[in-house]
Amino acid sequence: MVWEELLGFIAGALMTSGFVPQVWRLYKLRSAREISIPFTVLFLVGAALWLSYGVMLMLPPVILWNSLLLFLGGAMLYAKIKYGR
């Protein structure tokens, strides 16, 4: 593994781990009033585009972390729909 790829794995891990506490809190409190639907949708579209980019260029860090971000973003959107009222 070259250092650039290692840097991508570390950066992706840090960025993705920032969303875990937010998603955890949404489900723990069963409240998503503070979450914006436009933010969540734009986040999901961006993560999907980054994932597509990573797949086209065969970039493992981009593929891994954006796959996880899509899962977390989907969980946020689901929580917003379920608990956002």
PyMOL Python script that loads the backbone (N, CA, C, O; Angstrom):
from pymol import cmd

cmd.read_pdbstr("""\
ATOM      1  N   MET A   1       0.855  -1.178   0.000  1.00  0.00           N
ATOM      2  CA  MET A   1       0.000   0.000   0.000  1.00  0.00           C
ATOM      3  C   MET A   1       0.898   1.237   0.000  1.00  0.00           C
ATOM      4  O   MET A   1       1.817   1.355   0.811  1.00  0.00           O
ATOM      5  N   VAL A   2       0.618   2.141  -0.911  1.00  0.00           N
ATOM      6  CA  VAL A   2       1.400   3.370  -0.994  1.00  0.00           C
ATOM      7  C   VAL A   2       0.869   4.378   0.013  1.00  0.00           C
ATOM      8  O   VAL A   2      -0.259   4.251   0.490  1.00  0.00           O
ATOM      9  N   TRP A   3       1.668   5.361   0.331  1.00  0.00           N
ATOM     10  CA  TRP A   3       1.301   6.299   1.395  1.00  0.00           C
ATOM     11  C   TRP A   3       0.061   7.112   1.033  1.00  0.00           C
ATOM     12  O   TRP A   3      -0.710   7.484   1.917  1.00  0.00           O
ATOM     13  N   GLU A   4      -0.145   7.396  -0.278  1.00  0.00           N
ATOM     14  CA  GLU A   4      -1.331   8.146  -0.687  1.00  0.00           C
ATOM     15  C   GLU A   4      -2.619   7.370  -0.373  1.00  0.00           C
ATOM     16  O   GLU A   4      -3.618   7.947   0.057  1.00  0.00           O
ATOM     17  N   GLU A   5      -2.570   6.057  -0.597  1.00  0.00           N
ATOM     18  CA  GLU A   5      -3.736   5.227  -0.309  1.00  0.00           C
ATOM     19  C   GLU A   5      -3.971   5.131   1.195  1.00  0.00           C
ATOM     20  O   GLU A   5      -5.114   5.153   1.652  1.00  0.00           O
ATOM     21  N   LEU A   6      -2.899   5.028   1.956  1.00  0.00           N
ATOM     22  CA  LEU A   6      -3.006   5.008   3.414  1.00  0.00           C
ATOM     23  C   LEU A   6      -3.620   6.315   3.916  1.00  0.00           C
ATOM     24  O   LEU A   6      -4.475   6.313   4.801  1.00  0.00           O
ATOM     25  N   LEU A   7      -3.177   7.414   3.345  1.00  0.00           N
ATOM     26  CA  LEU A   7      -3.738   8.719   3.692  1.00  0.00           C
ATOM     27  C   LEU A   7      -5.238   8.756   3.400  1.00  0.00           C
ATOM     28  O   LEU A   7      -6.010   9.300   4.190  1.00  0.00           O
ATOM     29  N   GLY A   8      -5.652   8.183   2.273  1.00  0.00           N
ATOM     30  CA  GLY A   8      -7.069   8.117   1.922  1.00  0.00           C
ATOM     31  C   GLY A   8      -7.860   7.290   2.920  1.00  0.00           C
ATOM     32  O   GLY A   8      -8.977   7.661   3.280  1.00  0.00           O
ATOM     33  N   PHE A   9      -7.299   6.171   3.374  1.00  0.00           N
ATOM     34  CA  PHE A   9      -7.988   5.344   4.368  1.00  0.00           C
ATOM     35  C   PHE A   9      -8.125   6.080   5.700  1.00  0.00           C
ATOM     36  O   PHE A   9      -9.173   6.017   6.342  1.00  0.00           O
ATOM     37  N   ILE A  10      -7.072   6.773   6.111  1.00  0.00           N
ATOM     38  CA  ILE A  10      -7.119   7.510   7.383  1.00  0.00           C
ATOM     39  C   ILE A  10      -8.112   8.673   7.290  1.00  0.00           C
ATOM     40  O   ILE A  10      -8.929   8.864   8.191  1.00  0.00           O
ATOM     41  N   ALA A  11      -8.044   9.442   6.211  1.00  0.00           N
ATOM     42  CA  ALA A  11      -8.955  10.573   6.036  1.00  0.00           C
ATOM     43  C   ALA A  11     -10.408  10.103   5.992  1.00  0.00           C
ATOM     44  O   ALA A  11     -11.280  10.709   6.616  1.00  0.00           O
ATOM     45  N   GLY A  12     -10.661   9.038   5.266  1.00  0.00           N
ATOM     46  CA  GLY A  12     -12.019   8.502   5.178  1.00  0.00           C
ATOM     47  C   GLY A  12     -12.526   8.005   6.516  1.00  0.00           C
ATOM     48  O   GLY A  12     -13.693   8.201   6.857  1.00  0.00           O
ATOM     49  N   ALA A  13     -11.652   7.362   7.276  1.00  0.00           N
ATOM     50  CA  ALA A  13     -12.046   6.869   8.598  1.00  0.00           C
ATOM     51  C   ALA A  13     -12.429   8.029   9.513  1.00  0.00           C
ATOM     52  O   ALA A  13     -13.418   7.945  10.241  1.00  0.00           O
ATOM     53  N   LEU A  14     -11.661   9.096   9.479  1.00  0.00           N
ATOM     54  CA  LEU A  14     -11.964  10.258  10.320  1.00  0.00           C
ATOM     55  C   LEU A  14     -13.261  10.927   9.896  1.00  0.00           C
ATOM     56  O   LEU A  14     -14.082  11.274  10.745  1.00  0.00           O
ATOM     57  N   MET A  15     -13.459  11.112   8.598  1.00  0.00           N
ATOM     58  CA  MET A  15     -14.675  11.763   8.108  1.00  0.00           C
ATOM     59  C   MET A  15     -15.914  10.911   8.406  1.00  0.00           C
ATOM     60  O   MET A  15     -16.943  11.434   8.834  1.00  0.00           O
ATOM     61  N   THR A  16     -15.812   9.627   8.181  1.00  0.00           N
ATOM     62  CA  THR A  16     -16.952   8.732   8.401  1.00  0.00           C
ATOM     63  C   THR A  16     -17.266   8.607   9.883  1.00  0.00           C
ATOM     64  O   THR A  16     -18.435   8.582  10.268  1.00  0.00           O
ATOM     65  N   SER A  17     -16.248   8.530  10.711  1.00  0.00           N
ATOM     66  CA  SER A  17     -16.491   8.375  12.151  1.00  0.00           C
ATOM     67  C   SER A  17     -17.199   9.590  12.731  1.00  0.00           C
ATOM     68  O   SER A  17     -17.835   9.483  13.780  1.00  0.00           O
ATOM     69  N   GLY A  18     -17.106  10.726  12.084  1.00  0.00           N
ATOM     70  CA  GLY A  18     -17.810  11.916  12.548  1.00  0.00           C
ATOM     71  C   GLY A  18     -19.326  11.794  12.436  1.00  0.00           C
ATOM     72  O   GLY A  18     -20.053  12.462  13.171  1.00  0.00           O
ATOM     73  N   PHE A  19     -19.807  10.958  11.534  1.00  0.00           N
ATOM     74  CA  PHE A  19     -21.247  10.781  11.364  1.00  0.00           C
ATOM     75  C   PHE A  19     -21.827   9.742  12.316  1.00  0.00           C
ATOM     76  O   PHE A  19     -23.024   9.767  12.600  1.00  0.00           O
ATOM     77  N   VAL A  20     -21.006   8.842  12.804  1.00  0.00           N
ATOM     78  CA  VAL A  20     -21.509   7.769  13.674  1.00  0.00           C
ATOM     79  C   VAL A  20     -22.188   8.314  14.925  1.00  0.00           C
ATOM     80  O   VAL A  20     -23.297   7.873  15.227  1.00  0.00           O
ATOM     81  N   PRO A  21     -21.591   9.253  15.679  1.00  0.00           N
ATOM     82  CA  PRO A  21     -22.281   9.767  16.875  1.00  0.00           C
ATOM     83  C   PRO A  21     -23.613  10.450  16.550  1.00  0.00           C
ATOM     84  O   PRO A  21     -24.559  10.365  17.333  1.00  0.00           O
ATOM     85  N   GLN A  22     -23.690  11.122  15.409  1.00  0.00           N
ATOM     86  CA  GLN A  22     -24.934  11.796  15.026  1.00  0.00           C
ATOM     87  C   GLN A  22     -26.037  10.774  14.770  1.00  0.00           C
ATOM     88  O   GLN A  22     -27.156  10.926  15.260  1.00  0.00           O
ATOM     89  N   VAL A  23     -25.722   9.742  14.009  1.00  0.00           N
ATOM     90  CA  VAL A  23     -26.722   8.715  13.707  1.00  0.00           C
ATOM     91  C   VAL A  23     -27.111   7.980  14.989  1.00  0.00           C
ATOM     92  O   VAL A  23     -28.289   7.700  15.214  1.00  0.00           O
ATOM     93  N   TRP A  24     -26.132   7.673  15.817  1.00  0.00           N
ATOM     94  CA  TRP A  24     -26.404   7.006  17.097  1.00  0.00           C
ATOM     95  C   TRP A  24     -27.370   7.844  17.940  1.00  0.00           C
ATOM     96  O   TRP A  24     -28.312   7.314  18.530  1.00  0.00           O
ATOM     97  N   ARG A  25     -27.128   9.142  17.990  1.00  0.00           N
ATOM     98  CA  ARG A  25     -27.966  10.049  18.784  1.00  0.00           C
ATOM     99  C   ARG A  25     -29.393  10.111  18.244  1.00  0.00           C
ATOM    100  O   ARG A  25     -30.350  10.154  19.018  1.00  0.00           O
ATOM    101  N   LEU A  26     -29.538  10.117  16.927  1.00  0.00           N
ATOM    102  CA  LEU A  26     -30.871  10.150  16.330  1.00  0.00           C
ATOM    103  C   LEU A  26     -31.716   8.975  16.798  1.00  0.00           C
ATOM    104  O   LEU A  26     -32.883   9.141  17.155  1.00  0.00           O
ATOM    105  N   TYR A  27     -31.126   7.799  16.796  1.00  0.00           N
ATOM    106  CA  TYR A  27     -31.878   6.607  17.185  1.00  0.00           C
ATOM    107  C   TYR A  27     -32.031   6.488  18.693  1.00  0.00           C
ATOM    108  O   TYR A  27     -33.034   5.964  19.177  1.00  0.00           O
ATOM    109  N   LYS A  28     -31.045   6.970  19.435  1.00  0.00           N
ATOM    110  CA  LYS A  28     -31.129   6.919  20.894  1.00  0.00           C
ATOM    111  C   LYS A  28     -32.242   7.837  21.406  1.00  0.00           C
ATOM    112  O   LYS A  28     -33.044   7.434  22.249  1.00  0.00           O
ATOM    113  N   LEU A  29     -32.289   9.065  20.896  1.00  0.00           N
ATOM    114  CA  LEU A  29     -33.285  10.043  21.339  1.00  0.00           C
ATOM    115  C   LEU A  29     -34.617   9.917  20.595  1.00  0.00           C
ATOM    116  O   LEU A  29     -35.629  10.475  21.020  1.00  0.00           O
ATOM    117  N   ARG A  30     -34.605   9.181  19.484  1.00  0.00           N
ATOM    118  CA  ARG A  30     -35.800   9.059  18.640  1.00  0.00           C
ATOM    119  C   ARG A  30     -36.351  10.431  18.265  1.00  0.00           C
ATOM    120  O   ARG A  30     -37.557  10.674  18.281  1.00  0.00           O
ATOM    121  N   SER A  31     -35.426  11.303  17.933  1.00  0.00           N
ATOM    122  CA  SER A  31     -35.785  12.650  17.517  1.00  0.00           C
ATOM    123  C   SER A  31     -34.847  13.074  16.393  1.00  0.00           C
ATOM    124  O   SER A  31     -33.628  12.940  16.496  1.00  0.00           O
ATOM    125  N   ALA A  32     -35.440  13.587  15.322  1.00  0.00           N
ATOM    126  CA  ALA A  32     -34.634  14.045  14.196  1.00  0.00           C
ATOM    127  C   ALA A  32     -35.101  15.410  13.718  1.00  0.00           C
ATOM    128  O   ALA A  32     -34.879  15.776  12.564  1.00  0.00           O
ATOM    129  N   ARG A  33     -35.747  16.161  14.599  1.00  0.00           N
ATOM    130  CA  ARG A  33     -36.233  17.485  14.210  1.00  0.00           C
ATOM    131  C   ARG A  33     -35.102  18.400  13.766  1.00  0.00           C
ATOM    132  O   ARG A  33     -35.290  19.252  12.898  1.00  0.00           O
ATOM    133  N   GLU A  34     -33.930  18.224  14.362  1.00  0.00           N
ATOM    134  CA  GLU A  34     -32.813  19.116  14.053  1.00  0.00           C
ATOM    135  C   GLU A  34     -32.086  18.751  12.763  1.00  0.00           C
ATOM    136  O   GLU A  34     -31.194  19.483  12.334  1.00  0.00           O
ATOM    137  N   ILE A  35     -32.446  17.648  12.147  1.00  0.00           N
ATOM    138  CA  ILE A  35     -31.796  17.212  10.917  1.00  0.00           C
ATOM    139  C   ILE A  35     -32.550  17.783   9.720  1.00  0.00           C
ATOM    140  O   ILE A  35     -33.777  17.707   9.654  1.00  0.00           O
ATOM    141  N   SER A  36     -31.815  18.346   8.787  1.00  0.00           N
ATOM    142  CA  SER A  36     -32.393  18.952   7.590  1.00  0.00           C
ATOM    143  C   SER A  36     -32.512  17.908   6.477  1.00  0.00           C
ATOM    144  O   SER A  36     -31.549  17.210   6.161  1.00  0.00           O
ATOM    145  N   ILE A  37     -33.693  17.813   5.894  1.00  0.00           N
ATOM    146  CA  ILE A  37     -33.867  16.880   4.776  1.00  0.00           C
ATOM    147  C   ILE A  37     -33.015  17.303   3.569  1.00  0.00           C
ATOM    148  O   ILE A  37     -32.381  16.443   2.958  1.00  0.00           O
ATOM    149  N   PRO A  38     -32.976  18.596   3.203  1.00  0.00           N
ATOM    150  CA  PRO A  38     -32.101  18.961   2.070  1.00  0.00           C
ATOM    151  C   PRO A  38     -30.633  18.581   2.321  1.00  0.00           C
ATOM    152  O   PRO A  38     -29.959  18.097   1.412  1.00  0.00           O
ATOM    153  N   PHE A  39     -30.142  18.794   3.532  1.00  0.00           N
ATOM    154  CA  PHE A  39     -28.770  18.396   3.851  1.00  0.00           C
ATOM    155  C   PHE A  39     -28.591  16.897   3.643  1.00  0.00           C
ATOM    156  O   PHE A  39     -27.632  16.460   3.007  1.00  0.00           O
ATOM    157  N   THR A  40     -29.514  16.117   4.180  1.00  0.00           N
ATOM    158  CA  THR A  40     -29.388  14.669   4.128  1.00  0.00           C
ATOM    159  C   THR A  40     -29.447  14.162   2.689  1.00  0.00           C
ATOM    160  O   THR A  40     -28.674  13.282   2.308  1.00  0.00           O
ATOM    161  N   VAL A  41     -30.355  14.710   1.896  1.00  0.00           N
ATOM    162  CA  VAL A  41     -30.473  14.283   0.500  1.00  0.00           C
ATOM    163  C   VAL A  41     -29.223  14.677  -0.289  1.00  0.00           C
ATOM    164  O   VAL A  41     -28.689  13.869  -1.048  1.00  0.00           O
ATOM    165  N   LEU A  42     -28.756  15.913  -0.112  1.00  0.00           N
ATOM    166  CA  LEU A  42     -27.539  16.346  -0.802  1.00  0.00           C
ATOM    167  C   LEU A  42     -26.330  15.518  -0.370  1.00  0.00           C
ATOM    168  O   LEU A  42     -25.474  15.183  -1.188  1.00  0.00           O
ATOM    169  N   PHE A  43     -26.268  15.196   0.903  1.00  0.00           N
ATOM    170  CA  PHE A  43     -25.194  14.350   1.423  1.00  0.00           C
ATOM    171  C   PHE A  43     -25.224  12.976   0.753  1.00  0.00           C
ATOM    172  O   PHE A  43     -24.186  12.461   0.338  1.00  0.00           O
ATOM    173  N   LEU A  44     -26.421  12.383   0.650  1.00  0.00           N
ATOM    174  CA  LEU A  44     -26.554  11.068   0.015  1.00  0.00           C
ATOM    175  C   LEU A  44     -26.169  11.113  -1.463  1.00  0.00           C
ATOM    176  O   LEU A  44     -25.479  10.215  -1.947  1.00  0.00           O
ATOM    177  N   VAL A  45     -26.601  12.134  -2.176  1.00  0.00           N
ATOM    178  CA  VAL A  45     -26.254  12.263  -3.593  1.00  0.00           C
ATOM    179  C   VAL A  45     -24.739  12.429  -3.747  1.00  0.00           C
ATOM    180  O   VAL A  45     -24.127  11.806  -4.614  1.00  0.00           O
ATOM    181  N   GLY A  46     -24.139  13.273  -2.899  1.00  0.00           N
ATOM    182  CA  GLY A  46     -22.692  13.460  -2.957  1.00  0.00           C
ATOM    183  C   GLY A  46     -21.933  12.186  -2.667  1.00  0.00           C
ATOM    184  O   GLY A  46     -20.970  11.867  -3.364  1.00  0.00           O
ATOM    185  N   ALA A  47     -22.351  11.445  -1.644  1.00  0.00           N
ATOM    186  CA  ALA A  47     -21.688  10.184  -1.307  1.00  0.00           C
ATOM    187  C   ALA A  47     -21.842   9.179  -2.443  1.00  0.00           C
ATOM    188  O   ALA A  47     -20.905   8.437  -2.740  1.00  0.00           O
ATOM    189  N   ALA A  48     -23.017   9.142  -3.086  1.00  0.00           N
ATOM    190  CA  ALA A  48     -23.232   8.229  -4.204  1.00  0.00           C
ATOM    191  C   ALA A  48     -22.332   8.587  -5.387  1.00  0.00           C
ATOM    192  O   ALA A  48     -21.788   7.707  -6.054  1.00  0.00           O
ATOM    193  N   LEU A  49     -22.186   9.882  -5.635  1.00  0.00           N
ATOM    194  CA  LEU A  49     -21.305  10.307  -6.727  1.00  0.00           C
ATOM    195  C   LEU A  49     -19.845  10.006  -6.415  1.00  0.00           C
ATOM    196  O   LEU A  49     -19.099   9.568  -7.290  1.00  0.00           O
ATOM    197  N   TRP A  50     -19.435  10.239  -5.167  1.00  0.00           N
ATOM    198  CA  TRP A  50     -18.064   9.897  -4.780  1.00  0.00           C
ATOM    199  C   TRP A  50     -17.830   8.392  -4.886  1.00  0.00           C
ATOM    200  O   TRP A  50     -16.762   7.957  -5.315  1.00  0.00           O
ATOM    201  N   LEU A  51     -18.821   7.602  -4.497  1.00  0.00           N
ATOM    202  CA  LEU A  51     -18.700   6.147  -4.616  1.00  0.00           C
ATOM    203  C   LEU A  51     -18.554   5.754  -6.086  1.00  0.00           C
ATOM    204  O   LEU A  51     -17.711   4.921  -6.421  1.00  0.00           O
ATOM    205  N   SER A  52     -19.353   6.335  -6.951  1.00  0.00           N
ATOM    206  CA  SER A  52     -19.251   6.057  -8.391  1.00  0.00           C
ATOM    207  C   SER A  52     -17.865   6.413  -8.917  1.00  0.00           C
ATOM    208  O   SER A  52     -17.264   5.656  -9.680  1.00  0.00           O
ATOM    209  N   TYR A  53     -17.374   7.556  -8.507  1.00  0.00           N
ATOM    210  CA  TYR A  53     -16.028   7.999  -8.889  1.00  0.00           C
ATOM    211  C   TYR A  53     -14.978   6.985  -8.431  1.00  0.00           C
ATOM    212  O   TYR A  53     -14.088   6.609  -9.194  1.00  0.00           O
ATOM    213  N   GLY A  54     -15.097   6.553  -7.183  1.00  0.00           N
ATOM    214  CA  GLY A  54     -14.146   5.587  -6.650  1.00  0.00           C
ATOM    215  C   GLY A  54     -14.196   4.259  -7.375  1.00  0.00           C
ATOM    216  O   GLY A  54     -13.160   3.633  -7.598  1.00  0.00           O
ATOM    217  N   VAL A  55     -15.394   3.818  -7.749  1.00  0.00           N
ATOM    218  CA  VAL A  55     -15.534   2.558  -8.474  1.00  0.00           C
ATOM    219  C   VAL A  55     -14.926   2.686  -9.865  1.00  0.00           C
ATOM    220  O   VAL A  55     -14.217   1.786 -10.316  1.00  0.00           O
ATOM    221  N   MET A  56     -15.195   3.801 -10.552  1.00  0.00           N
ATOM    222  CA  MET A  56     -14.660   3.987 -11.901  1.00  0.00           C
ATOM    223  C   MET A  56     -13.136   4.014 -11.911  1.00  0.00           C
ATOM    224  O   MET A  56     -12.502   3.491 -12.828  1.00  0.00           O
ATOM    225  N   LEU A  57     -12.554   4.631 -10.879  1.00  0.00           N
ATOM    226  CA  LEU A  57     -11.088   4.727 -10.831  1.00  0.00           C
ATOM    227  C   LEU A  57     -10.450   3.650  -9.960  1.00  0.00           C
ATOM    228  O   LEU A  57      -9.236   3.643  -9.758  1.00  0.00           O
ATOM    229  N   MET A  58     -11.277   2.743  -9.447  1.00  0.00           N
ATOM    230  CA  MET A  58     -10.805   1.637  -8.600  1.00  0.00           C
ATOM    231  C   MET A  58      -9.966   2.155  -7.426  1.00  0.00           C
ATOM    232  O   MET A  58      -8.813   1.759  -7.253  1.00  0.00           O
ATOM    233  N   LEU A  59     -10.557   3.041  -6.627  1.00  0.00           N
ATOM    234  CA  LEU A  59      -9.892   3.638  -5.476  1.00  0.00           C
ATOM    235  C   LEU A  59     -10.482   3.030  -4.205  1.00  0.00           C
ATOM    236  O   LEU A  59     -11.545   3.462  -3.760  1.00  0.00           O
ATOM    237  N   PRO A  60      -9.812   2.032  -3.606  1.00  0.00           N
ATOM    238  CA  PRO A  60     -10.375   1.339  -2.446  1.00  0.00           C
ATOM    239  C   PRO A  60     -10.799   2.241  -1.288  1.00  0.00           C
ATOM    240  O   PRO A  60     -11.874   2.014  -0.733  1.00  0.00           O
ATOM    241  N   PRO A  61     -10.016   3.256  -0.886  1.00  0.00           N
ATOM    242  CA  PRO A  61     -10.467   4.095   0.229  1.00  0.00           C
ATOM    243  C   PRO A  61     -11.777   4.829  -0.085  1.00  0.00           C
ATOM    244  O   PRO A  61     -12.657   4.929   0.770  1.00  0.00           O
ATOM    245  N   VAL A  62     -11.898   5.333  -1.301  1.00  0.00           N
ATOM    246  CA  VAL A  62     -13.097   6.076  -1.699  1.00  0.00           C
ATOM    247  C   VAL A  62     -14.298   5.131  -1.738  1.00  0.00           C
ATOM    248  O   VAL A  62     -15.393   5.501  -1.314  1.00  0.00           O
ATOM    249  N   ILE A  63     -14.099   3.928  -2.238  1.00  0.00           N
ATOM    250  CA  ILE A  63     -15.175   2.944  -2.307  1.00  0.00           C
ATOM    251  C   ILE A  63     -15.624   2.544  -0.903  1.00  0.00           C
ATOM    252  O   ILE A  63     -16.820   2.545  -0.610  1.00  0.00           O
ATOM    253  N   LEU A  64     -14.682   2.208  -0.044  1.00  0.00           N
ATOM    254  CA  LEU A  64     -15.015   1.756   1.309  1.00  0.00           C
ATOM    255  C   LEU A  64     -15.760   2.821   2.099  1.00  0.00           C
ATOM    256  O   LEU A  64     -16.859   2.575   2.598  1.00  0.00           O
ATOM    257  N   TRP A  65     -15.166   4.000   2.214  1.00  0.00           N
ATOM    258  CA  TRP A  65     -15.735   5.013   3.105  1.00  0.00           C
ATOM    259  C   TRP A  65     -17.015   5.620   2.562  1.00  0.00           C
ATOM    260  O   TRP A  65     -17.899   5.976   3.341  1.00  0.00           O
ATOM    261  N   ASN A  66     -17.138   5.746   1.267  1.00  0.00           N
ATOM    262  CA  ASN A  66     -18.385   6.290   0.735  1.00  0.00           C
ATOM    263  C   ASN A  66     -19.509   5.267   0.762  1.00  0.00           C
ATOM    264  O   ASN A  66     -20.679   5.644   0.828  1.00  0.00           O
ATOM    265  N   SER A  67     -19.181   3.989   0.713  1.00  0.00           N
ATOM    266  CA  SER A  67     -20.200   2.957   0.930  1.00  0.00           C
ATOM    267  C   SER A  67     -20.752   3.070   2.342  1.00  0.00           C
ATOM    268  O   SER A  67     -21.964   3.015   2.548  1.00  0.00           O
ATOM    269  N   LEU A  68     -19.863   3.228   3.311  1.00  0.00           N
ATOM    270  CA  LEU A  68     -20.301   3.381   4.697  1.00  0.00           C
ATOM    271  C   LEU A  68     -21.060   4.690   4.897  1.00  0.00           C
ATOM    272  O   LEU A  68     -22.044   4.728   5.637  1.00  0.00           O
ATOM    273  N   LEU A  69     -20.615   5.752   4.251  1.00  0.00           N
ATOM    274  CA  LEU A  69     -21.325   7.029   4.360  1.00  0.00           C
ATOM    275  C   LEU A  69     -22.726   6.951   3.748  1.00  0.00           C
ATOM    276  O   LEU A  69     -23.656   7.583   4.248  1.00  0.00           O
ATOM    277  N   LEU A  70     -22.878   6.188   2.680  1.00  0.00           N
ATOM    278  CA  LEU A  70     -24.211   5.999   2.108  1.00  0.00           C
ATOM    279  C   LEU A  70     -25.115   5.270   3.098  1.00  0.00           C
ATOM    280  O   LEU A  70     -26.289   5.613   3.239  1.00  0.00           O
ATOM    281  N   PHE A  71     -24.575   4.276   3.777  1.00  0.00           N
ATOM    282  CA  PHE A  71     -25.346   3.561   4.793  1.00  0.00           C
ATOM    283  C   PHE A  71     -25.748   4.499   5.924  1.00  0.00           C
ATOM    284  O   PHE A  71     -26.910   4.520   6.329  1.00  0.00           O
ATOM    285  N   LEU A  72     -24.793   5.275   6.437  1.00  0.00           N
ATOM    286  CA  LEU A  72     -25.085   6.208   7.529  1.00  0.00           C
ATOM    287  C   LEU A  72     -26.058   7.295   7.083  1.00  0.00           C
ATOM    288  O   LEU A  72     -26.964   7.661   7.831  1.00  0.00           O
ATOM    289  N   GLY A  73     -25.877   7.808   5.879  1.00  0.00           N
ATOM    290  CA  GLY A  73     -26.797   8.815   5.352  1.00  0.00           C
ATOM    291  C   GLY A  73     -28.194   8.251   5.174  1.00  0.00           C
ATOM    292  O   GLY A  73     -29.181   8.932   5.451  1.00  0.00           O
ATOM    293  N   GLY A  74     -28.285   7.014   4.715  1.00  0.00           N
ATOM    294  CA  GLY A  74     -29.585   6.365   4.595  1.00  0.00           C
ATOM    295  C   GLY A  74     -30.246   6.189   5.949  1.00  0.00           C
ATOM    296  O   GLY A  74     -31.458   6.354   6.087  1.00  0.00           O
ATOM    297  N   ALA A  75     -29.433   5.851   6.954  1.00  0.00           N
ATOM    298  CA  ALA A  75     -29.964   5.719   8.311  1.00  0.00           C
ATOM    299  C   ALA A  75     -30.448   7.070   8.835  1.00  0.00           C
ATOM    300  O   ALA A  75     -31.456   7.137   9.537  1.00  0.00           O
ATOM    301  N   MET A  76     -29.736   8.142   8.499  1.00  0.00           N
ATOM    302  CA  MET A  76     -30.166   9.483   8.904  1.00  0.00           C
ATOM    303  C   MET A  76     -31.482   9.859   8.227  1.00  0.00           C
ATOM    304  O   MET A  76     -32.384  10.390   8.875  1.00  0.00           O
ATOM    305  N   LEU A  77     -31.592   9.589   6.939  1.00  0.00           N
ATOM    306  CA  LEU A  77     -32.818   9.919   6.217  1.00  0.00           C
ATOM    307  C   LEU A  77     -33.992   9.114   6.767  1.00  0.00           C
ATOM    308  O   LEU A  77     -35.088   9.651   6.927  1.00  0.00           O
ATOM    309  N   TYR A  78     -33.776   7.844   7.054  1.00  0.00           N
ATOM    310  CA  TYR A  78     -34.824   7.005   7.618  1.00  0.00           C
ATOM    311  C   TYR A  78     -35.259   7.572   8.978  1.00  0.00           C
ATOM    312  O   TYR A  78     -36.454   7.661   9.261  1.00  0.00           O
ATOM    313  N   ALA A  79     -34.288   7.952   9.814  1.00  0.00           N
ATOM    314  CA  ALA A  79     -34.604   8.516  11.129  1.00  0.00           C
ATOM    315  C   ALA A  79     -35.366   9.828  10.973  1.00  0.00           C
ATOM    316  O   ALA A  79     -36.297  10.097  11.732  1.00  0.00           O
ATOM    317  N   LYS A  80     -34.984  10.635  10.006  1.00  0.00           N
ATOM    318  CA  LYS A  80     -35.674  11.898   9.778  1.00  0.00           C
ATOM    319  C   LYS A  80     -37.124  11.650   9.390  1.00  0.00           C
ATOM    320  O   LYS A  80     -38.026  12.328   9.882  1.00  0.00           O
ATOM    321  N   ILE A  81     -37.348  10.693   8.519  1.00  0.00           N
ATOM    322  CA  ILE A  81     -38.708  10.374   8.093  1.00  0.00           C
ATOM    323  C   ILE A  81     -39.509   9.783   9.249  1.00  0.00           C
ATOM    324  O   ILE A  81     -40.682  10.113   9.427  1.00  0.00           O
ATOM    325  N   LYS A  82     -38.881   8.913  10.031  1.00  0.00           N
ATOM    326  CA  LYS A  82     -39.586   8.238  11.124  1.00  0.00           C
ATOM    327  C   LYS A  82     -39.768   9.120  12.345  1.00  0.00           C
ATOM    328  O   LYS A  82     -40.850   9.131  12.932  1.00  0.00           O
ATOM    329  N   TYR A  83     -38.735   9.864  12.747  1.00  0.00           N
ATOM    330  CA  TYR A  83     -38.757  10.621  14.010  1.00  0.00           C
ATOM    331  C   TYR A  83     -38.772  12.137  13.828  1.00  0.00           C
ATOM    332  O   TYR A  83     -38.766  12.870  14.817  1.00  0.00           O
ATOM    333  N   GLY A  84     -38.793  12.615  12.602  1.00  0.00           N
ATOM    334  CA  GLY A  84     -38.600  14.047  12.357  1.00  0.00           C
ATOM    335  C   GLY A  84     -39.759  14.958  12.687  1.00  0.00           C
ATOM    336  O   GLY A  84     -39.623  16.175  12.564  1.00  0.00           O
ATOM    337  N   ARG A  85     -40.855  14.443  13.087  1.00  0.00           N
ATOM    338  CA  ARG A  85     -42.029  15.293  13.345  1.00  0.00           C
ATOM    339  C   ARG A  85     -42.004  15.947  14.678  1.00  0.00           C
ATOM    340  O   ARG A  85     -42.927  16.686  15.021  1.00  0.00           O
TER     341      ARG A  85
END
""", "prot")
cmd.dss("prot")
cmd.show_as("cartoon", "prot")
cmd.util.cbc("prot")
cmd.orient("prot")
